[in-house]
Amino acid sequence: MAPPGWRQLWFQLHWLVGITGGTLLMVIGLSGALLSFREECLDLLNPGVRQVAPRAEPVLAPAQVAAAVARVHGTRRISTMMLYAEPGAATRVIFAPLPGQRRGESIYVDPYSGTAQALRGHQAFEWIEALHRWLLLPRETGDPVTGTLALLLIGMAASGLYLRWPRRPLSWRTWLTFDPALRGRPFLWNLHAVLGTWVLPLYLVLAGTGLYWSFDIVRDSLESWAGRPPRAAMNHAAAKPAGKSADMPAEMAHATGTPTLALAWDSFLGKAPDWRMASLRISEKATQPVQISWLDAAAPHEQARNRMSVLAASGKITQDKRYADLNARDRFLTTFYPLHMGTYFGLPGRLAMMVAGLAMPLFGITGWMLYLGRRKLKRAARAERALLADADTAVAAPAGAAAASTLLAYASQSGSAERLALRSAAALRQAGVAATVQSLDRLAPSDLLGYARVLLVASSFGEGEPPDGTRRFARLLKQADPASLAGLRFGLLALGDRHYSDFCGFGRALDERLRALGAKQLFPAIEVDDGDAVALQRWSQSLAQLCGVDQLTGIADGAGAGAGKRTHGSADATNANPAGDPAGAWQTWPLVARTLLNPGSQGGPLYEVVLDGAGANWQAGALLEVLPRNPDGAVAAWLRQSGLDGHASVRLGSAVCSLHEALARSILPAPAVPTSSASAVPTSSASVAPTSSAQACADQLRPLAPRSYSLASLPQDGGLQLLVRQESHPGGLGLGSGWLTAHAPLDAPIQARLQANPGFAPAEADGPAIFIGNGSGFAGLRAHLRARALAGRRRNWLLFGEREQAYDSICADEIAQWQAAGLLPRLDLVFSRDGACREYVQDRLRGAADELRGWIADGAMVYVCGSLQGMAGGVDAALVEILGADALDDLAAAGRYRRDVY
């Protein structure tokens, strides 16, 4: 197994940190949100304490406040006094801490009367702050713990950004839009990713500033960078006793207790007439100056403080340091606290930080739900794969053991036949019948004789051909001797689509050949047209009769047929993908972009169509089924001709909608009178009389079939990207391509669902790969190449064909980037209309036959995506010439020749 790529590594780290440290980060986030509006909460709990009604009388000076406090609290020393110039603002007095206290008690003093009151709820917020800053641990332990969590938050933000980085990072819709219509896992992923993008800058600010207080090495380094003196030196200077001052009487030099503040305050007011807030730090010794930090009226934030030192005894100013005089680095450090609290940006900033804190649990919860959901899906996938476990030994089992069992063998290109085989085997086992499941890719015709009965589920591919992996089995069956399968008893379910001329071509050929070799039918072959429920029920009843039970459950319920023939980005035929695809719930994704890739081309216009598939998950090679709509103009014309009211409410199935909406989703009935249409819109043979009711019209409508397109992107690209060839017909544009490339407006909701495509899925082996395609087939190749680039798989060979280099060099910049990065050691771009002789990709392939054999010998996979007629058929023929038919069939049976052709 190849080692995980960078993306897988980042993903593992992201969820591992999220489900471990994420719990503590939720606590820090919630506590931080509660602290965002601490003062406002305290004011609600304590009306009239921090703010009193302004009066037309002078406010108390600091010395008067100290005297008022002393009358109530006696000799308790005041360590800090905070005054505010705002009328009615109470003065906050903080006492020196008592032994065992980290902080002293705070009271608020009425600025007019001197009445002192404590705040209710203050201790609760002190506890919340200790939880937020240190998780209630001792400070020397809590600081590094919360600092480590801040580092983890930065790591999760960076890894989340990396994992979500789209192919078009400048598209704001990709980053910031949330789709509330999503359900289940896509909803959780979209919520997690989009909200995470919104708050990511806030989390980086919160975590980055938090590191400043958590780690001394960070704080000391930044302060040294800003030119501040070391904190140790500052603390030593502050602790050193002050000597006698020449301006201080000798008797004052030995005085102790709270010094007088009148002279110091008067000196401060003389120097700072525009003060807004002043914090007076009062030393225990009267000989030491009063330290005043204050904000002026024009201060940009609460930490833009000026500092002044004033001798209490004389009022002499010994230091007057203004914020405006600080260097830019020092001013930058003062912004950390306002940025952390959001106050730097005023009320909007505080609200944003509070929301970011409240959102932290949301990330933890959605992350856990996504993690548990992913584990559930993995368990389900393992359980489904376990149904195939017996198949690994079924062929080699002893004859007696094998003869007692039933073999469910499938031939599948896109996985539809495989799913039906698995469901059928599960139903048989519930009825007590031993059943194993195996792909025909891994069997030889003679292996079928080892089973009591064989039930075959066969899709057709291309023009009635076997799926790629089954070609070897089909060849061996064709070469088998007459009567070599005498004694074999088999039943057959053939999957197809009657829109194509060779309906169930491989299934019919398989049935005919088995009977020609002497095998006997258990029941007549059952053919399924585009997931026909009636035919699937017949299959279920036939199996029930074999088991001797009344009925089997779980086969026809929600299971579609999936013929393997499908629409693609350059065709507008009807699709036959299974309605019961486990990943195939219909969803609505907005159309966010549509770009013409080949203006001026001789070929049909080729568009890159992008849907906002936030939250969707798929792998390279997957398909997207899209429900098209009739253009509004065609529906309006039909309504005018029929005389019916498009606004009339009708019931369509279990839903109620307008007749216009019902017609937009359905095959239009033939008009009652001859008409010409401006659009190539399918019509049924039924007609609607002008006097018919709207509901009568709705009752006969048949839904439009979905169209299927190869996905040209990966989930991390930020959208579901398609390459769609716009088809034109005499009556107008093709229904599917016209809807996506012309009729659907931007931001229109597009109904679609993801479809797994096992026959074109990436290989797990870390070997070389050859990619061959043309036109819109570049879609499937591009997704594979992007995936290999992310995984660091660098040995890739791209052979791609189009018409003219001047007009049809689609995705040329991306191809050039791959080549420059060493991801395409061989690149062949073939333009058939350039040059005197027309050259196609199959011709270039023949010219590189020796190198091709070398790549195959090295274990290369071959991926082919594009048109079946012309390119894919020509490439297949070239590969037969170069490698030999048997070798190519063996390559397909081994899963090394994978095609997505249309």
N, C-alpha and C positions, 0 to 999 in steps of 0.2 A: 504494500500500500504506500502510496506517495505521501511524504510528510505534508502537514497542513500548510496552506499558503498563508500569506499575510492576513487576508481577510478572515479566514477561519480562525487564525490565532487571535486577532482583535475581537472577533465575536465571542470566543470562549472567555477571554479576559473580561469582556464587558458584562456578560451575564454572571460570571463567577463573582466579580466584585459587587455587582448589583444585588445578588441574593445573599451576600454576606454582610459587607459594610453598609449596604443599602438600608438595613433596618435601623442602624444607629444614625445614619444620615436623615432618616425620616424624623427621628426624635429631635435632631438639631434643627431641621427645617421647621417643624411645628413650633418649637420653642422660640426660634427666631421670629417667626410670624407673630407670635404673641407679644414679643418685645418691640415690634415695629411701632406700636401706638401705646406704649406704656404710659406716657404722661396723660394722654386723653382718657385712657381707662381709669387711671387714678383720679382724675378730675370727676369722672362720673360717679366714682365711689365716694368722693370727698368734695361735694360742692361747697364752694366758698372758702376753701382752705388755701389752695395755690393761687387763686385769683379772687380778689374781693372787689366790691363796687368802688370805683374811684371817688375820692372826696376832694373838696376844694380846700385842702390844708396840706402843709408840708409833710413829706414822708420822713420816717425816722432814719437818721444817719447810722452808720455801723456802730459807733460808740453807744448810741441810744438803744440800738437793738441788743447789744451785748449786756447793757444794764438791765433791760427788760427781761432777758433770759436769766440773768443772775438772780433776779428777785424770785424766780420760780425754781430754778435748778441749782441755786447756790454756787458753789465753787467749781462745778464741772467745767473742764477746759473746752473751749471752742477751738476746733482745728480749722474749720473752713466756714466762710460766710459768702453766700452767693446773692447778689442784688441785681435787680432788673430795673431799667429805666421806664419800662411800660407802666402806665398808670394802673394802680390796683394790684400789681404783681407782688406777691408775698416774698419776703426774704427767707431763703433756705439757710438754716443753721445746722452744721454737722459737728457733733461732739467728737472728741478724741476717743478712739475705741478703748473699751475696757479690756482688761486682761482676758485673753481667749477669743476676742472678737476680731474678725477680719476688717470690718468697717464699723465706724461709730454710728450711733443713732442720729436720725435726721428729724428735725421739726421745722415747721413753717411759721413765720412770725408775721402778724398783720402789720403792714408797713405804716399804719396810722396809729393803731392803739397799742401795739406791742404784744398783743395776745398770741400765745404760742399753741400750736396744735400739731399732733403727729398724724401721719397718713394711714388710713386703713388700707390693707392690701399691699402695703409696701414690702413686707417680708415675703409675701407670696411671689412677687416679681423678683425679689432678690434670689429666691430659690430657683425660679425659672431661668434667671441669668446664669446661675451656677450650673444648672443642667445644660444650658446652651454652650457655655464656654468650656466646661471641664467634665460634663457628664456626671456631676456630683462627686467626682474623684478629688483627692487633694490636688492643689494647683500644679505642683511639680510633676504629678503623674498625668493629670488631665490635659495639660497643654500639649505634650507630644501625641497623645491619643487623638485629640481633635485635629491636631495638625496633620496626622497621618490620614484621617478621614477626609480632610480638605484635599490632600494629594490624590486620594482615590476618586474624589468627585471630579477633579481636573482630568484624571485618566478616563473616567467614564464619559465625560463631555467630549474629550478628544476622540475616543474610540467610537462613540455614537455618531460624531460628525463624519468620521472616516467611513463608517458602515453605511451611512445614509447619503454620502456624496453622490450626486447624480451626474449623468453624462453632460447635462446642460446646467451648470451651476448658477448661471445668471437668470434662470427662470424663477421668478419669485413665487409663482403659483406652486411650483414643485416643492419649494421649501415650506411655505407658510399656510397653505390652504388645507383645511380639514373637511372631510366629507362625512357629515352626520348620518347619511343614508347607509353607511356600511354597517355590517352586522358581524358578530362573532369575532374570530381572530383578526380579520382585516381591520375591524373597528378598533380593537385594542392596539394593534401595531400602528395604525394611523394616528391615534390619540397619543401614544407614547412618542412617536417620531416627530409629529408636528409640534406638539406642545414642548417637547424637548428642544426643538429648534428655536422656538420663541424665547425660552428662558435660558438657553445656553449662555449668552453673554452675561446674564445676571449671575449664573452659577460660577462662571469664571471669575467675576469680580468678587463674589462672596468668598470663594475658596482662596483666591490669590491674596486678598486682604487678610483673611483669617490666618494664613501662614505667617504673616508679619507678627502677630501676637502669640503664635503657638511655639515658634522655634526661635530661641535667642540668636542662633547663628544667622537666621534670615534678618532679624531685626537689627542686629549689630552690623551686618554687612551693608544693609541699606542706609543706616544712619552714618556709617563711615563714608559711604559713597556720597551722601548729602553734605558731608563736612561737619557733622555734629561731633562733639567730643565723646569719648567712650562713656557709657553709662556708669561704669565702675568708678571712674574718676569723678564724675558728677556726684555720685552718691557719697564718695569719700569727702568731697568738698562740703557737701551739705551737712555731713555728720560732724565736721570739725568745729569745735567751739569758736565763737567769734571773740576776738580780743577787744580791748577797750578802744573806743572811738574817740577821736579828738573832739568831735562835736557833741559828745555825750557826757553829762556830769558823772563824776566818779561813782556817786552813790547809785546811779541808774545802771551802771555796768554790772552791779551785783544783784539787781532786782530780778525777781522771778514772778510768774503768774501771767495772766492775760494782759498784754500791754495796752496802753491807751491807743485808740484808733483815730482820734479826731484829727491830729496833725497829718497823719498819713493819708487820710481820706481827702482832706482839703488839698494836699499837694497833688493827689491823683486827679481831682476834679479840675485843677488848674491846667493840667497837661492833657486831659482827655474830656473836653466838654461834650463831645459827640458820642460818649459811651452808650452802649446798648445793654451790655451785661458785664458784670465784674465779679470775679471770684477772688476773695481775699483769703490767702493761706496764712494763718497766724501761727508763728513759731511758739514753742513752749517757753522759750527764753525771751525776756523783754529786750535783751541786747541784740537780738537778731532781727533783720528787716522783715517787714510784711511783704509777702510775694503776691502781686496782683496780676492775674491774667484776665484780659478783657477784650470784648468785641466792640468795634465801632459800628456806626450805623450802616456803613457800606461794606461790612464783612461778607465775603462770598459764601461762607459756610461757617458752622459752629466751631470748627477747629482753626479758623483763621485768626488766631489770637495774638494780641500784642502783650508784652510782658514788661512789668515794672516792679522794681524793688524800692521800698521806701522805709527809712528808719522811723520807727514808731515814736521815739522820744523827740526827735527834732523835725520830722517831716521832710528830711533831706532825701532826694531821689538819688539812689546809687546806681540804678540801671533803668534804662528806658529803651526797650528793644521792640521795634515795630515790625508787624507782619510784612509790610510792603518792602522792608529792607532785606528780607530773607532771600537767599538765592533760589533759583527755580527748582533745584532738587529738594531743598528743604520744604518749599511750599508744596511740592508734589507729595511728600510724606504726610503732610497735614491733611490730605484729602482721603486718606485710607478709611478713617472712621466714617466720614459723611458718605463715602461711596458704599461702604459696607451696610450702613443703615438706610441708604437711599435718600438721605436728606440733602445730598449734594444737588439733586434735581428737584427739590421741593416736595410737595405733596404727591405728584405723579411718581416720583422716584420711590417714596416710602410705600405707596400702594403696590408698585411693581415688585419691590423686595418682599412685601408681605405675601403677594400672590405666589412668588417663586418659592417661598418657604412652605406655603400651604400645598403647593403642587408636588413637593417632594414625596409625600406618601402616595400620590397618584402614580408616580414613576415606579415606586416599589411595588404597588399592588398590580399595576399592569404588567410590570416585568415578571412578577411571580406567576401571573395568569398565563402570560405567553410561554414562560418556561414550563409550567405544568402542562399547558396545552401541547407544547412541542413533544414532551415526554409521552403524552397520551397518543399523539399521532404516530410516534415512533413505535409504541407498543402495538398500535393497530396495524402498522406496516409489517412489523415482525410477525404478528398473528396471521396476516394475509400471506406473507411469504412462507409461513409454516405450512400452509396448505399445499405448497409445492415440494415440501421436504421429501415426501415419499417418492416423488418422481425421480430423484437422483439415483435411487436404487431399484426402481421398478423394472427396468429393462434387464438388469442383471439378476433379478430375483429368481429363485428356483421356480421351475415350471408349475409345480403344484400350488405354490403361494400366489403366483401371478394369475393363474387360471381362475382363482376365486375372486378376482377383483375386476372392477370396471375402470377403464382408462378414459379420462377426459383429455383429448388431444386438441390443441388449438393452433390455428395459423393466423397470426395477428400482425398488423403493421403499426397501428396506433394504440393498441392495448385493449380495444373493445372486445375482441373475441376472447382474449385472455380473461377479462373480468367476467364475462358470461360463463366461461369454463369453470372459473373458481366458484362462482355462485351455484352453478349446477352441481359441482362436486360436493359443496357444503350441504346442499339440499339432500343429495343422495345419502350422505353420511348420517344426516339427521334421521333418515328413514331406515338406517341400519344397513346400508349397502356399502361395502368397501370400495372406495374410489380413490384413484390417484390422478394427478394432473400433470401433464407434460406438454411441452411445445413440440410441434412437428419438426422444428429446426434441429432438434437433438435426436430424432428417431430415423430409422430406416424402415421401409415398408415391412420387412420381415419381423421387426420388433412387435408389430401389432398382433401377431399370431399368439403371443404369450398371454393374452388377456381373454377373459370369457366374453367380453363385449367391449367395443370401442365406440365412444361417442365423440364425434368430431364437430368442432365449431370453427368455421372457416370464413375469413374475410377475403375479398378480392381486392386487387391493387392494380392501378393503371387501367389498361384496357382488358379487364378480365384476367389479369395475371395473378400468380401467387404472391403473397408478401415476400419481401426480399429474403428474409431468413428461411423461408420454406422452399426456395427455389431448388435447393439440393434434394429435398425430399420429393418434390414434383419430378425432378429429372430421374431419380432412382425408380420412382413409381412407373414412369413412362418406359424405362428399360427393363422392368421386371418381366419374368417369364409368364406365359399364360397359365392360369390356374394356380399360380404361386401363392395366392391368398385364399384358396379354398378352405372353408371352415371358419373364416373370419365373419363375425356378425357385427354390423355397425349401424349407427344412426348418425344423421348429418343435419346440422343447422348451418345454413349458408346465409351470410350477411351481405346485403347489397343495397342498391338504390336504383329504382326504375327510371330515373332521369337519364341514365346512361344506357347506351345501346346493348352492352354486354352485361346485362344484369346478372349478378351472382356468378360471373364467369368462372372463377376458380372453383367455387363450391360445386357447380354443375359438372365441371370437368373432373373433379375429384370423385364425385358420386359415380359418374359414368365409368371412370377407369377402375375403381375398386370393384364394381360389379363385373367388369370385363375380366378381371383377374380371379373371379370365382367367389368374391365376398358376397354375403347375403345381407339385405337390408332388415333391420329390426322394425322399421316403419318408413314410410315414404319420406324422402328428403323434405325438410321444412325451409322455405325461403322467407327471409325477413327483409321487408322494404323499409329502410330508414327508421328502424326501431319500432316497427309495427307491433303494438301490444297484443293484438289478436294472434299473430304468428308466434310470439314468444309464449303466449299462454298454451298454444298447441304443443310447443316444445316441452313445457312443464308437464302437461297432461300425458304426453307420450312417455316421459321419464317416470311419471307416477305409475303408469301401467306396467312398466318394466319392473318396478319395485313391488307391485302388488298392493299399493296404497291408493287411497282416494285422491289425494292431491299432495303436491309439494309446494312449499312456500319459499320465498326469497329469490326466485329465479326471474320471474317477469316483473316483480315489483320494482319500479324505478329503473329498470335496465333497458338501455337502448341497444340498437343493433350495431351501428358503426361499421360501415362497409369498407372503409379504408379509402374510398374515393372522396375527394373533398374539394372545396373551393380553395383558392389561394389568393395571394396578393395580385395576381394578374388574370384571374378568371372569375366568372360569375355564374358558375354552375351551382347546383343545390348540394348542400352538405348533408352528410349522413353520420354525424358524430353522435355518440350515445347520450341520451338524455339523462342517463343515470350515472354519469361520471361523478365519483366521490368528490372531486375538487370542482365540480362544475355547476355550483349554484349560480344562477343568473344574478349579476350585480349591475349597478349603474355607475359608470365612470364618465366624467366630463371630458369632452374633446378640447384639449388645451392648445394644440398646435397642428398646423397643416402646411407643409412646405413642398413646393414643386422642386424636384431634384434635377430635372433634365429639360429646362426650357430650350426650345429650338430643336429638340430631337425629332428624328424621322419616326420614331416609335411612339407608342401611346404615352401620355403624360404619366410620370412616375412620382408619387407623392410619399413623403414621410408623414405619417399620421401618428399623433401622440395623444394617448389617453392618460389621465391622471389616475394611475393605478396604485395610489398610496395604500400600503398595507398588504398588497397582493404578493404572493410568493410563487415562484416557478423556477425551473432550471432551463438552461439553453436547450433549444430544440422544441420547446413547448409551442402549443397553438393557442390562438384566441378565437373563440367563436363569437360572432357578432350578429345580433338581430337587426337586419336592415329595416328601413321604413320606406313606404311609397312617398315620393315628394309631395309637398302640400299642393303644388299646382296640379298634379295628376289627380289627386283626390278631389280637389275642388271642381275640376273639369268633369270627373265622373259624377259628382253630386248634381251638377247643373244638368247633365244629360239624363239622369235618372229621375230628377224632380224631388229627391228626398232632402230632408233637412239635416245638415251635418251636425247641428247642435243638439239634435234629439238624443235623449239618454237611452242607451241600450245595455243589455246584459251580454257580455262576451265571456263565455265560460262562467267562472265564479266572480268575475269583476264587473263593475258598472262603469261605463265610460260613454263619451259622445260617439255618435255614429262616425264622425270624421276620424276620431282616434282609432276606432275599430278598423276602419278601412285602411288607415295608414299602416297598421300592423299586419294586414292580411292580403292574400291574393285577391285582386279586384275582380268581382264577377264581370262577365261579358256585358257591355252596355246594352240597353234595351233597343237602341237605334244605332246604325252605323256611325262611327266617329273616327277621328284621327287623334292620336295621342302624341304629346310632346315628349314623352318619356318611355323608355323601354320597360314598361311595367307588366308583370305577368298577370294574365287574366284567366279565370276559370271558364269552363264551358257553360256554366249556368248563367242565366240572365235575370235581371230584376225588372219587373214591369213598373212603369211609372206610378202605378197606384199602390204598389206594395208598401207595407209599413217599414219603418226603420228597423224594428226588431226582427221582422221577417228577413230583411236583408242580412242582419247580423247573424241570424241562425244558420245561414248557408255559407258563411265566410270560412275559409281555410287559412291557417296562419302561414306567414312567410317562413321559409326555411332559413336557418342561420347560415352564415358564411364563415369560413374558417381561414385564418391567416397565420403564417409563421411569425412568431415574435422575434423582433430584431433587437431586443434589449434584454437586460437583466434587471432584477428588482432594485439593485443599488443605483441604476441609471435614473431613477426617479419617475419613471413613467412606462406605460405599455406602448412601445414603439413598433409601428408596422410600416412596411413598404408596400404600397398599394398601387397597382397599375390601373389607371382609369380606362375602363372599357367603353367603347362607343358602338352603338348599334343603329340601324336605320331609324328606329323610333326614338333614340336618345341615348342616355348613359345607362350602363349596366346598373342593376338595382343595388347590389352591394357596394361596388366601387363608387358608383355615383353618390350614394348616401354618405360615404366616408370622405370623398374627395371634393364634393361640390355642394350637395344639398344640406347636409347637417351644419348648422352655424357653430362657430366657436363657442365653447362652454355648454353646448347641447349635451344632454345626458345620453350616453350610448349604452345600450344594454348589451352585455357581453359576459362571457365566462371563460375561465382558463381550462385548457384541455391538455392533459399529459400526452406525450407523443413518444412512447418507449422505443419505437423503431428508429427514432432520430435523436435519442437522448445521448448525453455525453458518456464517454467511456470512463471507467474508473481508473484504468491503467494510465500510468504516466509515460506514454510513448508518443512517437511522432503522429501527426495527423495531416491528411491531405483534404483540402476543401475545394470542391468543384461546383460551379453554378453559373447562372446567367440571370440578367434582368432583376425582377423583384425577388428572385431566389437568393439574392445576397442577404435578405433578412435573416434566414436561418443560419447562414454562415457567419454573419456578423455577431450574432449572439454567442455562438460557439467560440469564435476568436476572442471576444471580450472575456469570456469565462476562462479561457486558457491563458490569456494575458494576466488576469487576476491571480491565477494559480501558479504563475511563473513557468508555464509549459511553453518553451520557446521554439521548439522544432515544428514549424507549421509551413505548409505549402498551399498557397492560394492560387487557383486557376479560375479566372472569372471572365466572362464574356459579355460584351454589349455591342452597340452599333458603331457609334463614332466617338472617338476620344474627346473631341471638342465639346460635345453636348451630353455625353452619357457617362462621364467619369464620376459616377455616384460615390459619395463617401470617400473621395480621393484623399482628403486631408487625414482622415482616420487611418486609411491604409498606409499612407506615407509615415504616419507616426508609428504604426506597428513595425514598419520596415526599419525605420531609424532606431527603434528600441531593440532591434534584433529578434523580433517575434516572428518575422517572415523571412527565413533564410532563402526561400525561393518564392518568387512572385511572378505570375504570368497573367498579364492583362491583355485580353484578345479583343480587338475591335473589328468586327466583321466587315464593316463598310469602309474601313481605311485600307488603302493599298489597292493595287491592281487585281490581286487575287483574294477572294474572300477566304478568311480563315476563321475557324470556330474552335471552341475549347477542346473538342475531341481531336481535332487536327494537331493542336499543340501538344496534347497528351501523347499522341502517337510519336511525335517528334522527340519526346522525352521518355521513351519507353525504357531505356536502360536505367535512368535515374528512378523512374517509377518502381521498377523491380527491386532496386536497392532499398527504397523506402519501405516497400511491402516486406522485404526480407528482415528489415529492422523492426517489424511489428506495427507498421503504420495503420491507423484507421483511415477509411475513405468515407467522406461525407459528400453527398450530392444533393443539391437543392436548386430547383428551378423547373422549367417546363418539361413535361414528359415527352411530348412530341418535339423532335429536333434534338435539343441538348441532352436530356437524360438518356434517351434512346441511343443517341450517337456515342455518348460516353460509355454506356453499357457495352455497346458493340466494340468500342476501342479497347476496353478492359478485357473483353473476351479474346480479342486478337493478341493482346500483350501478355496476359496471364494464363489464358486458357479457360474454357467454360467450367471445367471441373474445379479449377483453383478459385475461380470467382464465386462459384456456388459455395465452396467450402469457406471462403472468406465471409460470405453473407451468413452462413450457418453459424459461424463463430462470432457473429455480431460485429465484424470489422468492416462491413460494407453496409452503410446506412444511408437511406434515401428519404427525402421529403420532396416528392415531385407531384405535379398536378397537370 
